[in-house]
Amino acid sequence: MAYMTRLSYILTGPKAGMLFIGFATPNRLLVHGKAEIVFGHPLIATCAGAGFLAGCAVELIWFNCPCYIPPRRKPARRSSVPAGR
């Protein structure tokens, strides 16, 4: 249950930073905020097997320079993959 170890970081220090990369565009979006773990919320019942929700109150959003995002290229077909797949 390694994910529980990481989630415990939210309980001890709720600052969160997330990086979203759009390889097709290319864009980088950075989001900073305060994370929380929510137990007993009605939405939990809509997710099979979920015991809690993780949320983030966003404090700062900004676009970052996309110069280090490599262009997305379609991988070459492997010889082990049958034709038509």
Beta strands, then each sheet from edge to edge (+ up, - down):
strand 1: 15-22
strand 2: 27-38
strand 3: 53-64
sheet 1: 1+ 2- 3+
end
